[in-house]
Amino acid sequence: MWQVGIVLLSLGVLAGFVGLLYRRVLVVAVLVFAGLVMGNSYGTIHWQQQQALQSLNGSHLSLTGRVKEDPTHAVTTRLTMDSLKFDGYNIAGTIWVDMSLRKDILRGDIVTLEGKLQEGFGNFAGTLSRPKVISHERPVPGDIGRVVRDWFSERVRQFIDEPQVSLGLGYITGQKTSLSEELSEALRIVGLTHIVVASGYNLTILVRLARRLFKKYSKFASFSFAFSLMLAFVSVTGLSPSMTRAALVSGISLLLLQYGRVVHPVVLLCIIGALTVAWQPSFAWGDVGWMLSFSAFAGVMLIAPLFQVYFFGPEPPGTIRQILGETVAAHIVTLPIIMYYFGSLSHVAIMANILVVPLVPLAMLLTFVTGVAGFVWPWLAGWIGWGTEQLLAYMINVATYLAELPWAQSDVEAPVWALGVYVVALVGLAWYAKVKTGYRFLGYNPVE
C-alpha cells in the first residue's frame, strides 16, 4: 500500500514542477491538484507508518522514547514521547503518558516505560496510563535550550515570588507547567492562555521589538538580531505545533522584509500550512492546538488589518491599537473551534485581553531584565523584581476576578450548521470591509 503513496507523491511533485515552470492562471489548477495529491499521499504514508504502533494497542509492553515537550507536574506527571523504540526497532508515532508524579523527568530526557498501551486520541497514536518507569536517562549535553531556560529561570525566581514569577516566565519562555491549576483554569476561562503558552504572540512581540531597536543602525543588523532572537526563543520553548507555525511565519516574514519582497497573506497561509503539515501530517487531522494557532494566525493576517482600516482609516496603527486589534481578530476567528471542541464560550475574553494584553510586552521586558540584573547587579534586580511583581500581580488579579464572575463562561452546544453560519457571516463582513475600503493586503507583514 505504501508503494502507491510513493507513486502518487512522485506524480504530485512532477505536477508541481510543471505548475511552477508555466506561470499562467490555468496552471493554478495544476498546482492545487499537485498539492492535494502530495498531501494525501504523504499523509497516507505517515498514517500507515503509525499503524505499527496502533496495532500494539491493548498489549502490555516496554517502550523507550524521548520526552517531546515540557511535562506537566501536578497530581500526576503528564508528558508526550516521540522517537519511540520497541523491541529494539524504531517505531513512528507520538504517545501521551499519564504517570505517577516524577518531577525529575524533563524535556529531552530518554525514558523507558512499561505498561499497557491503549488507544490514542487526536494526533497521538497511543496512550500509557500509570506505566512503570524502567529507566530514565538525561543525554549530555541534551536539550541545550531547556538547560539555559531553567538556569535563567532559577535566577529570576530569586527576585520575584510565586505565582507572579511563573506567569512572567511563561511570557518569555512559554513554560506554563509551573502555573498552579487554579491560575491555569482562570486564564483559560478569560481567554488569556495564548499569552502564556509558547505561541506566535510572544514570538511576534520579541521579533518586532528586536527589529525596531536595531532598525536605526542598519537593515542587516535588524534582520540578524531579530532572526537570532527567534532561533533562541524556539530552542528555549521547543517545537510545539503552535511554535512550529510561529517560527515559520516569523522567519519567512523577516526574509521577505530583508529582500524587499511582498506576498499576499493567503499565499503565506497556504505556504505555512503546507510546511507545518509536511513537518507533521497529524497536525492537520487531530491537533486542536495547531488548528487554533493556524486560525488565530489567519485572523491576525487577514481580519485585523482589514478592520483597522475600516474603523480607523489608512494610517498605520500604534502599538497598543495594533495589539488590541490583533487580539480581538484572533479571538473572533478561533471562536468556532473553541465552541466545537471545548463546548464553552467566554463572555469576558475581550475585556480581559483589553485589560491585560497591552501590558504583556512590558511584563516580558521587566521579567527578562530582572533575570539579567540578577547576574550583574543583584541589588538592582531586587527593585526591578518588585516592580515586575506588582505588574504581574495586577494581571493575575484581573484574570482571577473576571474568571470568578458567575456569568464569565457558559457551556454551549452549538450545532455544526450554526458554526458554519458564523464562519460564512464573518467572511461576508470581511469581504464587505475589503470592498468598502479598497484595502490591499500586499503591504502587510506580521513582524513589521
RAMOBEL-V901501 format. One record per residue. N is the residue number from 1. PHI is phi in whole degrees, -180 to 180 (none if undefined). PSI is psi in whole degrees, 0 to 359 (NA if undefined). OMEGA is omega as a letter, one per 30 degrees, with the letter a starting at -180 (NA if undefined). Layout:
# RAMOBEL-V901501
((N PHI PSI OMEGA) (N PHI PSI OMEGA))
This chain:
# RAMOBEL-V901501
((1 none 322 a) (2 -66 334 l) (3 -63 324 l) (4 -64 319 l) (5 -61 320 l) (6 -63 318 l) (7 -63 313 a) (8 -64 321 l) (9 -62 319 l) (10 -64 318 l) (11 -63 321 l) (12 -65 317 l) (13 -62 317 l) (14 -62 315 l) (15 -63 323 l) (16 -63 318 l) (17 -64 320 l) (18 -62 316 l) (19 -64 325 a) (20 -75 328 a) (21 -73 323 a) (22 -113 95 a) (23 -86 83 l) (24 -128 161 a) (25 -59 317 a) (26 -66 338 a) (27 -73 344 l) (28 -56 321 l) (29 -62 322 l) (30 -65 318 l) (31 -66 319 l) (32 -63 316 l) (33 -61 317 l) (34 -62 316 l) (35 -63 317 l) (36 -65 317 a) (37 -66 313 a) (38 -64 317 a) (39 -64 316 a) (40 -66 316 a) (41 -70 318 l) (42 -65 317 l) (43 -63 322 l) (44 -64 316 l) (45 -61 314 a) (46 -63 318 a) (47 -64 318 a) (48 -67 328 l) (49 -65 328 a) (50 -78 346 a) (51 -63 331 l) (52 -61 320 l) (53 -74 317 a) (54 -66 333 l) (55 -69 345 l) (56 -91 359 l) (57 -57 133 a) (58 95 352 a) (59 -94 148 l) (60 -90 116 a) (61 -147 177 l) (62 -119 123 a) (63 -121 138 l) (64 -113 135 a) (65 -159 173 l) (66 -100 135 l) (67 -70 115 a) (68 -78 315 a) (69 -128 172 l) (70 -60 125 l) (71 -67 155 l) (72 -100 120 a) (73 -108 105 l) (74 -130 244 l) (75 -70 321 l) (76 -126 174 l) (77 -102 125 l) (78 -118 132 a) (79 -150 166 l) (80 -117 146 a) (81 -131 139 l) (82 -132 194 a) (83 50 50 a) (84 -79 149 l) (85 -133 133 l) (86 -133 124 l) (87 57 35 l) (88 86 358 a) (89 -115 143 l) (90 -68 143 a) (91 -139 132 a) (92 -77 153 l) (93 123 167 l) (94 -126 138 l) (95 -120 156 l) (96 -108 134 a) (97 -126 133 l) (98 -121 111 a) (99 -131 172 l) (100 -59 153 a) (101 -59 120 l) (102 -139 88 a) (103 -73 351 l) (104 -83 352 l) (105 -88 124 a) (106 -126 169 l) (107 -60 135 a) (108 93 349 l) (109 -70 154 l) (110 -104 121 a) (111 -127 138 l) (112 -109 123 a) (113 -121 148 l) (114 -126 128 a) (115 177 189 a) (116 -93 119 l) (117 -76 126 a) (118 -115 171 a) (119 -62 142 a) (120 -85 184 l) (121 -149 158 a) (122 56 234 l) (123 -98 13 l) (124 -91 129 a) (125 -76 343 l) (126 -169 170 l) (127 -135 151 l) (128 -124 125 a) (129 -112 122 a) (130 51 52 l) (131 -77 166 l) (132 -92 135 l) (133 -84 115 a) (134 -86 316 l) (135 -151 155 a) (136 -145 118 a) (137 -125 148 l) (138 -119 107 a) (139 -59 152 l) (140 -116 124 g) (141 -80 349 l) (142 76 211 a) (143 -80 94 a) (144 -61 320 a) (145 -60 318 l) (146 -68 321 a) (147 -62 313 l) (148 -64 317 l) (149 -60 312 a) (150 -66 323 l) (151 -63 315 l) (152 -69 320 a) (153 -62 321 l) (154 -62 325 l) (155 -69 318 l) (156 -63 322 a) (157 -65 343 l) (158 -74 343 a) (159 -122 351 l) (160 -131 133 a) (161 -85 166 l) (162 -78 153 f) (163 -87 2 a) (164 -62 320 a) (165 -65 324 l) (166 -65 324 l) (167 -68 316 l) (168 -63 318 l) (169 -68 329 l) (170 -63 324 l) (171 -64 314 a) (172 -95 346 l) (173 -125 352 a) (174 73 13 a) (175 -87 99 a) (176 -100 356 a) (177 -70 339 a) (178 -89 355 l) (179 -69 143 l) (180 -68 156 l) (181 -62 324 a) (182 -65 317 a) (183 -70 320 l) (184 -60 319 l) (185 -68 320 l) (186 -63 317 l) (187 -63 323 l) (188 -67 317 a) (189 -63 319 a) (190 -92 6 l) (191 74 34 a) (192 -114 9 a) (193 -60 328 a) (194 -65 341 a) (195 -88 352 a) (196 -103 315 a) (197 -67 157 l) (198 -66 109 a) (199 -143 176 l) (200 -64 331 a) (201 -63 308 a) (202 -61 316 a) (203 -65 320 l) (204 -62 319 l) (205 -59 313 a) (206 -65 316 a) (207 -67 317 l) (208 -62 317 l) (209 -62 316 l) (210 -62 318 a) (211 -63 316 a) (212 -72 330 l) (213 -71 322 a) (214 -102 357 a) (215 -64 329 a) (216 -71 342 l) (217 -86 304 l) (218 -169 160 l) (219 -66 321 a) (220 -68 319 l) (221 -63 319 l) (222 -62 314 a) (223 -66 314 a) (224 -64 314 a) (225 -69 318 l) (226 -64 318 a) (227 -68 319 l) (228 -65 320 l) (229 -65 323 l) (230 -62 314 l) (231 -64 320 l) (232 -65 318 a) (233 -64 318 l) (234 -65 320 l) (235 -66 329 l) (236 -76 318 a) (237 -84 331 a) (238 92 161 a) (239 -94 75 l) (240 -75 168 l) (241 -55 315 a) (242 -68 323 a) (243 -73 326 l) (244 -59 313 l) (245 -63 314 a) (246 -64 319 a) (247 -64 319 l) (248 -64 317 l) (249 -61 310 a) (250 -64 316 a) (251 -63 312 l) (252 -66 319 a) (253 -64 320 l) (254 -65 319 l) (255 -64 321 l) (256 -62 317 l) (257 -66 320 a) (258 -62 320 a) (259 -101 11 l) (260 68 31 a) (261 -104 155 l) (262 -127 153 l) (263 -145 145 l) (264 -69 138 a) (265 -55 326 l) (266 -64 319 l) (267 -64 317 l) (268 -64 321 l) (269 -59 315 a) (270 -65 318 l) (271 -64 312 a) (272 -64 318 l) (273 -60 316 a) (274 -65 318 a) (275 -68 318 a) (276 -69 323 l) (277 -72 327 l) (278 -65 324 l) (279 -65 317 a) (280 -151 94 a) (281 -56 331 a) (282 -68 347 l) (283 -56 317 a) (284 -72 329 a) (285 -104 359 a) (286 -159 358 a) (287 -100 106 a) (288 -65 324 l) (289 -59 318 l) (290 -65 317 l) (291 -61 316 l) (292 -65 317 a) (293 -64 316 a) (294 -68 318 l) (295 -69 323 l) (296 -63 321 l) (297 -62 319 l) (298 -62 320 l) (299 -63 318 a) (300 -67 320 a) (301 -77 326 a) (302 -109 308 a) (303 -77 315 a) (304 -59 305 a) (305 -65 328 a) (306 -66 314 a) (307 -73 332 l) (308 -61 314 a) (309 -68 321 a) (310 -66 317 a) (311 -92 333 a) (312 -122 356 l) (313 95 179 a) (314 -77 349 a) (315 -65 136 l) (316 -58 139 a) (317 -74 153 l) (318 -74 178 a) (319 -61 314 a) (320 -65 312 a) (321 -65 325 l) (322 -66 315 l) (323 -62 314 a) (324 -65 317 a) (325 -63 317 l) (326 -68 323 l) (327 -65 314 l) (328 -65 318 l) (329 -62 315 l) (330 -62 322 a) (331 -66 314 a) (332 -71 334 l) (333 -79 323 a) (334 -83 350 a) (335 -55 315 l) (336 -61 322 l) (337 -67 318 l) (338 -63 316 a) (339 -67 323 a) (340 -72 314 a) (341 -88 328 a) (342 -109 347 l) (343 61 32 a) (344 -138 157 l) (345 -138 119 l) (346 -87 128 l) (347 -94 356 a) (348 -119 8 a) (349 -62 313 a) (350 -66 318 l) (351 -61 315 a) (352 -63 318 l) (353 -66 322 l) (354 -65 322 a) (355 -80 335 a) (356 -113 313 a) (357 -57 318 a) (358 -60 340 a) (359 -93 354 a) (360 -62 316 l) (361 -57 320 l) (362 -66 319 l) (363 -65 321 l) (364 -62 314 a) (365 -64 314 a) (366 -66 322 l) (367 -64 317 l) (368 -65 315 a) (369 -64 324 l) (370 -60 315 l) (371 -65 317 l) (372 -65 315 l) (373 -64 331 l) (374 -62 333 l) (375 -86 331 a) (376 -105 308 a) (377 -129 82 a) (378 -56 325 l) (379 -63 322 l) (380 -74 324 l) (381 -60 327 l) (382 -63 317 l) (383 -70 315 l) (384 -63 318 l) (385 -61 324 l) (386 -64 314 l) (387 -64 320 l) (388 -62 319 a) (389 -63 321 l) (390 -67 320 l) (391 -65 315 l) (392 -67 326 l) (393 -64 321 l) (394 -59 315 a) (395 -63 318 l) (396 -65 318 l) (397 -63 320 l) (398 -62 313 a) (399 -63 313 a) (400 -70 322 l) (401 -64 311 a) (402 -67 324 a) (403 -67 332 a) (404 -84 353 l) (405 -64 137 a) (406 -62 336 a) (407 -105 15 a) (408 -64 325 a) (409 -146 148 l) (410 -135 148 l) (411 -81 134 a) (412 -131 149 l) (413 -128 70 a) (414 -75 129 l) (415 -68 158 a) (416 -59 322 a) (417 -65 326 l) (418 -67 320 l) (419 -65 324 l) (420 -63 319 l) (421 -62 320 l) (422 -60 314 a) (423 -64 315 l) (424 -62 317 l) (425 -63 319 l) (426 -65 317 l) (427 -63 319 l) (428 -63 317 l) (429 -64 320 l) (430 -65 319 l) (431 -64 319 l) (432 -62 316 l) (433 -64 323 l) (434 -66 315 l) (435 -65 320 a) (436 -67 321 a) (437 -96 340 a) (438 68 25 a) (439 -67 137 l) (440 -111 128 a) (441 -78 347 a) (442 -64 337 a) (443 -86 359 a) (444 -94 135 l) (445 -135 129 a) (446 -66 341 a) (447 -105 9 a) (448 -92 NA NA))
